[in-house]
């Protein structure tokens, strides 16, 4: 090789090495300054912190006066406010079928605006797979989506053959789990469970009457939602059950609860109580007054009229004493399951009767405290527990270096009053920040 060629090669190598050593351009950082951090890995408050986020990830946390803040950082002045991980809503619904795209995106934004960073859609539609990918790529300000496929029920899984075919089809389509509804016959359920285990697809939701709680636990449901089957398992004649057993109050044997808790824990089956759904159906609140709640402005007036009629029908259908006993029993079950080591994940069943997406998650948290959990224990159901459920503890559910920047800034401490989770000063999802003013502007515009 000639001397000239050697010099040229050396020059190219130097240029290449120099380019490799130069740092790539970084996205601007964001920093919460002076914030009180509730990390949710333990019950504590880290006061007056600086939390630095870059590229959707928390890169540092430390005392505000001692933490180096990047010169390019966008500062969020958060003195006196509280930072928690974004919530998960594990019994969510996303509009499907022929719902306009604007309605789907509006629903997803309602979750996000209320600090919900993860949802588990519990009545799937092929469209939801597309939205799952759009959200994963950052195309919407929306919670991360995990989605069940279309429901397994008395029609879609009426036989063993139909059930097995549907499991295989949903696995091939790429759904995250199977949703079980009432009406599935026992033999079809057994075939469904065997096929689901074979292909590695979890199943969750209701407990069909023909299956019953004990078989559901033996089959190792990933989660039982609504506490379905528990009241019936305490009753002498469970086949008479109406509305999760509200009519069975005179025939219960609550001494069975410890054994049911033990069996549930051994099965590894999670609980997603949706307690607020049943409270809204059956408590003594006047539905006309409920219709005036602030979040109801996000519900169509025609749908709200149906919700009022539904509540009035329940108030007339079931005696007040039975309704009150039923709701109190469900609270005791939540406390017993929690204390017995059964994992609980936040879920409210929105949008359902009286449950506005996002807003109802905060109401659900209050029912857990009313059931006897501490605010910290309740908050774990929607933060750290959600990450455990999905196996994402290394990247989500707590506030620490390396975790995803899915965060909610609050005006007051939720460990003192769980109701403070709804006092939202702003939401960050995947590192994108929306202040309270921006959230309100989007809510008001209907987009």
C-alpha positions as CSV (number, residue, x, y, z in Angstrom):
1,X,0.0,0.0,0.0
2,X,1.4,3.4,-0.9
3,X,2.3,6.0,1.7
4,X,-0.6,8.2,0.4
5,X,-3.1,5.4,0.8
6,X,-1.9,4.6,4.4
7,X,-2.3,8.3,5.4
8,X,-5.8,8.3,3.9
9,X,-6.7,5.2,5.8
10,X,-5.3,6.6,9.0
11,X,-7.3,9.8,8.6
12,X,-10.5,7.8,8.0
13,X,-10.0,5.7,11.1
14,X,-9.4,8.8,13.2
15,X,-12.6,10.4,11.9
16,X,-14.5,7.3,12.6
17,X,-13.2,6.9,16.1
18,X,-13.9,10.5,16.8
19,X,-17.5,10.2,15.6
20,X,-18.0,7.1,17.8
21,X,-16.6,8.8,20.8
22,X,-18.8,11.9,20.5
23,X,-22.1,11.5,22.4
24,X,-25.3,11.3,20.4
25,X,-27.8,14.1,20.7
26,X,-30.1,13.5,23.7
27,X,-33.7,14.4,24.0
28,X,-34.3,17.2,26.6
29,X,-34.7,16.0,30.1
30,X,-37.6,16.8,32.4
31,X,-37.2,17.2,36.1
32,X,-39.7,17.4,39.0
33,X,-38.1,19.8,41.4
34,X,-38.8,19.8,45.2
35,X,-41.3,16.9,45.0
36,X,-42.2,14.5,47.7
37,X,-41.8,11.0,46.2
38,X,-43.9,8.0,47.3
39,X,-41.8,5.2,45.7
40,X,-44.3,2.4,46.5
41,X,-41.5,-0.2,47.1
42,X,-42.2,0.4,50.8
43,X,-44.4,2.7,52.9
44,X,-42.3,5.9,53.0
45,X,-42.1,9.4,51.6
46,X,-38.9,10.8,50.2
47,X,-39.2,14.5,50.8
48,X,-37.9,17.4,48.7
49,X,-36.5,15.4,45.8
50,X,-35.4,16.1,42.2
51,X,-36.6,13.4,39.8
52,X,-34.9,13.5,36.4
53,X,-36.5,11.9,33.4
54,X,-35.0,11.4,29.9
55,X,-36.3,9.4,27.0
56,X,-39.3,8.1,29.0
57,X,-37.1,6.7,31.8
58,X,-36.3,7.9,35.3
59,X,-32.5,8.5,35.2
60,X,-31.9,9.9,38.7
61,X,-33.7,10.6,42.0
62,X,-32.1,12.5,44.9
63,X,-32.4,15.4,47.3
64,X,-33.3,18.6,45.4
65,X,-30.4,20.6,46.7
66,X,-27.9,17.9,46.0
67,X,-29.0,16.4,42.6
68,X,-27.4,17.7,39.4
69,X,-30.1,18.9,37.1
70,X,-29.2,18.8,33.4
71,X,-28.9,22.3,31.8
72,X,-31.4,21.4,29.1
73,X,-34.0,20.1,31.5
74,X,-37.6,21.3,31.5
75,X,-38.4,22.0,35.1
76,X,-41.7,21.1,36.7
77,X,-41.8,23.1,40.0
78,X,-43.4,20.6,42.4
79,X,-42.6,21.8,45.9
80,X,-45.2,20.5,48.3
81,X,-46.7,18.0,45.8
82,X,-46.5,14.2,45.8
83,X,-45.3,11.9,43.1
84,X,-46.7,8.4,42.7
85,X,-46.5,5.7,40.0
86,X,-49.2,5.8,37.5
87,X,-52.2,3.5,38.3
88,X,-53.3,0.4,36.6
89,X,-57.0,-0.4,35.9
90,X,-57.2,-4.2,35.5
91,X,-60.9,-4.4,34.7
92,X,-61.2,-1.8,31.9
93,X,-63.2,-1.7,28.7
94,X,-62.3,-0.1,25.4
95,X,-65.1,0.7,22.9
96,X,-65.1,-1.8,20.1
97,X,-67.3,-2.9,17.2
98,X,-68.4,0.1,15.2
99,X,-67.5,2.8,17.7
100,X,-66.0,5.8,16.0
101,X,-62.2,6.2,16.4
102,X,-62.8,9.5,18.2
103,X,-64.8,7.7,20.9
104,X,-62.1,5.1,21.4
105,X,-59.4,7.7,21.7
106,X,-61.5,9.8,24.0
107,X,-62.0,6.8,26.3
108,X,-58.3,6.1,26.4
109,X,-57.6,9.7,27.2
110,X,-60.1,9.7,30.1
111,X,-58.1,6.9,31.7
112,X,-54.8,8.7,31.1
113,X,-56.2,12.0,32.3
114,X,-56.9,10.4,35.7
115,X,-53.4,9.0,36.1
116,X,-54.1,5.5,34.7
117,X,-51.0,4.3,33.0
118,X,-51.9,0.6,32.3
119,X,-55.2,-1.0,31.5
120,X,-56.3,-4.6,31.0
121,X,-59.1,-4.6,28.5
122,X,-61.7,-7.2,29.6
123,X,-63.8,-7.5,26.5
124,X,-61.7,-7.6,23.4
125,X,-62.1,-6.7,19.8
126,X,-59.7,-7.0,16.9
127,X,-59.4,-3.2,16.8
128,X,-57.9,-3.2,20.3
129,X,-54.8,-5.1,19.0
130,X,-54.2,-2.2,16.7
131,X,-54.6,0.4,19.5
132,X,-52.3,-1.7,21.6
133,X,-49.5,-1.3,19.0
134,X,-50.3,2.4,18.4
135,X,-49.9,3.1,22.1
136,X,-46.8,1.0,22.4
137,X,-45.2,3.2,19.7
138,X,-46.2,6.4,21.4
139,X,-48.9,7.3,19.0
140,X,-51.5,8.3,21.7
141,X,-51.5,9.8,25.2
142,X,-53.0,6.6,26.6
143,X,-52.4,3.9,29.1
144,X,-50.4,0.8,28.0
145,X,-52.9,-1.7,26.8
146,X,-53.2,-5.4,27.6
147,X,-56.3,-6.9,26.1
148,X,-58.4,-10.0,26.3
149,X,-60.1,-11.3,23.2
150,X,-63.8,-11.6,22.6
151,X,-65.8,-13.1,25.4
152,X,-66.1,-16.9,26.2
153,X,-69.8,-17.3,27.1
154,X,-72.8,-19.6,26.7
155,X,-72.9,-18.9,23.0
156,X,-69.3,-18.6,21.9
157,X,-68.1,-21.5,24.1
158,X,-71.3,-23.6,24.2
159,X,-69.4,-26.8,23.4
160,X,-65.9,-28.3,23.9
161,X,-65.1,-27.9,20.2
162,X,-66.2,-24.3,20.1
163,X,-64.2,-23.4,23.2
164,X,-61.0,-25.1,22.0
165,X,-61.2,-23.5,18.5
166,X,-61.7,-20.1,20.1
167,X,-58.7,-20.4,22.4
168,X,-56.5,-21.4,19.5
169,X,-57.8,-18.5,17.4
170,X,-57.3,-15.9,20.1
171,X,-53.8,-17.2,20.7
172,X,-53.0,-16.9,17.0
173,X,-54.5,-13.4,16.9
174,X,-52.2,-12.2,19.7
175,X,-54.5,-11.4,22.6
176,X,-53.0,-11.3,26.0
177,X,-55.6,-13.3,27.9
178,X,-59.0,-14.9,27.6
179,X,-62.2,-13.3,29.1
180,X,-64.6,-15.7,30.8
181,X,-68.3,-14.7,31.0
182,X,-71.2,-16.5,32.6
183,X,-72.9,-19.3,30.8
184,X,-70.0,-21.5,29.9
185,X,-70.9,-25.2,30.5
186,X,-68.6,-27.2,32.7
187,X,-67.3,-29.6,30.0
188,X,-66.6,-26.6,27.7
189,X,-64.8,-24.8,30.5
190,X,-62.6,-27.8,31.2
191,X,-61.6,-28.1,27.6
192,X,-61.0,-24.3,27.4
193,X,-58.8,-24.4,30.5
194,X,-56.8,-27.4,29.2
195,X,-56.2,-25.7,25.8
196,X,-55.4,-22.3,27.4
197,X,-52.8,-24.0,29.6
198,X,-51.4,-25.9,26.6
199,X,-50.8,-22.7,24.6
200,X,-49.8,-20.5,27.5
201,X,-52.7,-18.1,27.5
202,X,-54.1,-17.0,30.9
203,X,-57.9,-16.8,31.5
204,X,-59.8,-14.4,33.9
205,X,-63.1,-12.8,34.6
206,X,-66.4,-14.3,35.8
207,X,-67.0,-17.7,37.3
208,X,-69.8,-19.5,35.4
209,X,-72.4,-21.1,37.6
210,X,-71.7,-24.5,36.1
211,X,-68.1,-24.1,37.0
212,X,-68.2,-22.7,40.5
213,X,-65.5,-21.2,42.6
214,X,-63.8,-24.4,43.7
215,X,-63.3,-25.6,40.1
216,X,-62.2,-22.2,39.1
217,X,-59.5,-22.2,41.7
218,X,-58.4,-25.7,40.7
219,X,-58.1,-24.5,37.1
220,X,-56.0,-21.6,38.3
221,X,-57.8,-18.6,37.0
222,X,-55.3,-15.8,36.5
223,X,-57.7,-13.5,38.2
224,X,-61.3,-13.7,39.4
225,X,-63.1,-10.5,38.8
226,X,-66.0,-9.0,40.8
227,X,-65.4,-11.5,43.6
228,X,-67.5,-13.7,41.4
229,X,-68.4,-17.0,43.0
230,X,-67.4,-16.2,46.6
231,X,-70.8,-15.3,48.0
232,X,-72.3,-18.4,46.2
233,X,-69.6,-20.6,47.7
234,X,-70.8,-19.6,51.2
235,X,-74.5,-20.3,50.3
236,X,-76.6,-23.4,50.8
237,X,-78.3,-23.0,47.4
238,X,-75.9,-21.1,45.1
239,X,-78.0,-22.0,42.0
240,X,-80.5,-19.4,43.2
241,X,-77.9,-16.5,42.9
242,X,-78.9,-13.2,41.4
243,X,-76.5,-10.3,40.9
244,X,-73.5,-11.9,42.5
245,X,-75.6,-13.3,45.3
246,X,-77.3,-10.3,46.8
247,X,-80.4,-12.5,47.3
248,X,-78.5,-15.1,49.3
249,X,-78.0,-13.2,52.5
250,X,-80.3,-15.5,54.6
251,X,-78.4,-18.7,53.7
252,X,-74.7,-18.0,54.2
253,X,-72.1,-19.8,56.2
254,X,-69.3,-17.3,56.7
255,X,-67.2,-19.8,58.7
256,X,-66.2,-21.1,55.2
257,X,-64.3,-17.8,54.4
258,X,-60.9,-18.8,55.9
259,X,-60.8,-22.1,53.8
260,X,-61.8,-20.2,50.7
261,X,-59.0,-17.6,51.3
262,X,-56.5,-20.4,51.8
263,X,-57.5,-22.2,48.7
264,X,-57.4,-18.9,46.7
265,X,-53.9,-18.2,47.9
266,X,-52.7,-21.7,47.1
267,X,-54.1,-21.4,43.6
268,X,-52.2,-18.1,43.0
269,X,-55.4,-16.6,41.7
270,X,-55.6,-12.8,41.8
271,X,-58.6,-10.8,42.8
272,X,-59.9,-7.7,40.9
273,X,-62.9,-6.8,43.1
274,X,-64.7,-4.0,41.1
275,X,-66.3,-3.2,44.5
276,X,-67.3,0.2,43.4
277,X,-69.4,-1.3,40.6
278,X,-71.5,-3.2,43.1
279,X,-71.6,-0.3,45.5
280,X,-73.0,1.9,42.8
281,X,-75.6,-0.7,41.8
282,X,-76.8,-1.4,45.3
283,X,-76.0,1.3,47.9
284,X,-78.6,3.7,49.1
285,X,-77.4,6.8,47.2
286,X,-80.0,8.6,45.1
287,X,-79.3,8.0,41.4
288,X,-80.5,11.5,40.6
289,X,-77.8,12.9,42.9
290,X,-75.2,10.5,41.4
291,X,-76.0,11.8,38.0
292,X,-74.8,15.3,39.1
293,X,-71.3,14.1,40.0
294,X,-68.7,16.1,38.1
295,X,-67.4,13.2,36.1
296,X,-70.9,12.5,34.7
297,X,-70.5,15.4,32.3
298,X,-68.4,13.0,30.2
299,X,-71.3,10.6,29.8
300,X,-74.0,10.9,27.1
301,X,-77.3,12.1,28.6
302,X,-79.2,9.1,27.1
303,X,-76.8,6.7,28.7
304,X,-77.0,8.5,32.0
305,X,-80.8,8.2,31.9
306,X,-80.4,4.4,31.6
307,X,-78.0,4.3,34.5
308,X,-80.6,6.2,36.7
309,X,-83.3,3.7,35.7
310,X,-81.0,0.8,36.4
311,X,-80.3,2.0,39.9
312,X,-83.9,2.7,40.6
313,X,-84.7,-0.8,39.5
314,X,-82.1,-2.3,41.9
315,X,-83.4,-0.2,44.8
316,X,-86.9,-1.6,44.2
317,X,-85.8,-5.2,43.4
318,X,-83.7,-6.0,46.5
319,X,-84.6,-5.1,50.2
320,X,-82.4,-2.5,51.7
321,X,-81.2,-4.8,54.5
322,X,-80.0,-7.4,52.0
323,X,-78.2,-4.8,49.9
324,X,-76.4,-3.5,52.9
325,X,-75.5,-6.9,54.2
326,X,-74.2,-7.9,50.8
327,X,-71.9,-4.9,50.4
328,X,-70.6,-5.3,53.9
329,X,-69.9,-9.0,53.3
330,X,-68.0,-8.1,50.1
331,X,-65.9,-5.7,52.1
332,X,-65.1,-8.4,54.7
333,X,-64.1,-10.7,51.8
334,X,-61.7,-8.1,50.4
335,X,-60.1,-7.7,53.8
336,X,-59.9,-11.4,54.5
337,X,-58.4,-12.1,51.1
338,X,-55.8,-9.3,51.4
339,X,-54.9,-10.4,54.9
340,X,-54.6,-14.0,53.8
341,X,-52.0,-13.1,51.2
342,X,-54.2,-13.2,48.1
343,X,-52.9,-10.6,45.6
344,X,-55.4,-7.9,44.8
345,X,-55.2,-5.6,41.7
346,X,-57.1,-2.4,41.2
347,X,-60.1,-2.7,38.9
348,X,-63.4,-0.9,38.7
349,X,-65.1,-2.1,35.5
350,X,-65.2,1.1,33.5
351,X,-67.0,2.2,31.5
352,X,-69.9,0.5,33.2
353,X,-72.9,1.7,35.1
354,X,-71.8,4.8,37.0
355,X,-68.2,4.1,36.4
356,X,-66.6,6.8,34.2
357,X,-63.2,5.7,32.8
358,X,-60.3,6.8,35.1
359,X,-62.5,8.5,37.6
360,X,-63.9,5.2,38.9
361,X,-60.5,3.8,39.7
362,X,-60.1,6.5,42.4
363,X,-63.5,5.6,43.8
364,X,-62.5,1.9,43.8
365,X,-59.4,2.7,45.9
366,X,-61.7,4.3,48.5
367,X,-63.7,1.1,48.8
368,X,-60.5,-0.8,49.7
369,X,-59.8,1.5,52.5
370,X,-63.4,1.3,53.6
371,X,-62.9,-2.5,53.6
372,X,-60.0,-2.1,56.1
373,X,-56.9,-1.7,54.0
374,X,-54.6,1.1,54.8
375,X,-54.1,3.8,52.1
376,X,-50.7,2.4,51.3
377,X,-52.1,-1.1,50.9
378,X,-54.9,0.2,48.7
379,X,-52.4,2.2,46.6
380,X,-50.2,-0.9,46.1
381,X,-53.2,-2.6,44.4
382,X,-53.0,0.0,41.6
383,X,-49.2,0.4,41.4
384,X,-46.6,-2.2,42.6
385,X,-49.1,-5.0,42.4
386,X,-50.0,-4.2,38.8
387,X,-46.3,-4.6,37.9
388,X,-46.2,-7.9,39.7
389,X,-49.3,-9.1,37.9
390,X,-47.7,-8.4,34.5
391,X,-44.2,-9.4,35.5
392,X,-42.8,-5.9,34.8
393,X,-41.4,-5.1,38.3
394,X,-38.0,-4.2,36.8
395,X,-39.5,-1.4,34.8
396,X,-42.8,-0.4,36.3
397,X,-45.0,0.0,39.4
398,X,-42.5,1.8,41.6
399,X,-40.5,5.0,41.4
400,X,-36.8,4.3,41.1
401,X,-33.9,4.9,38.7
402,X,-34.4,2.9,35.5
403,X,-38.2,2.7,35.9
404,X,-40.6,3.9,33.2
405,X,-41.6,7.5,33.7
406,X,-45.3,6.8,34.1
407,X,-46.1,9.1,37.0
408,X,-48.9,11.1,38.6
409,X,-48.3,14.4,40.4
410,X,-50.7,15.0,43.3
411,X,-51.6,18.1,45.3
412,X,-51.8,16.2,48.6
413,X,-50.5,13.0,50.3
414,X,-52.5,9.9,49.4
415,X,-51.0,8.0,52.3
416,X,-52.9,10.3,54.6
417,X,-56.2,10.2,52.7
418,X,-56.6,7.8,49.7
419,X,-59.0,10.4,48.2
420,X,-56.0,12.5,47.4
421,X,-55.2,10.3,44.4
422,X,-57.8,12.2,42.5
423,X,-56.2,15.6,43.3
424,X,-54.1,15.4,40.2
425,X,-51.7,18.3,39.3
426,X,-50.5,16.5,36.2
427,X,-49.8,13.2,34.5
428,X,-46.7,11.8,32.8
429,X,-46.9,8.8,30.6
430,X,-43.8,7.5,28.8
431,X,-42.1,10.7,29.8
432,X,-44.7,12.9,28.1
433,X,-46.1,15.5,30.6
434,X,-49.5,17.0,30.7
435,X,-50.2,19.6,33.3
436,X,-53.6,20.0,35.0
437,X,-54.3,23.0,32.8
438,X,-53.6,20.9,29.7
439,X,-55.7,18.0,30.9
440,X,-58.6,20.3,31.6
441,X,-58.3,21.9,28.3
442,X,-58.5,18.6,26.5
443,X,-61.3,17.3,28.6
444,X,-63.3,20.5,27.9
445,X,-62.7,20.2,24.2
446,X,-64.0,16.6,24.1
447,X,-60.8,15.3,22.3
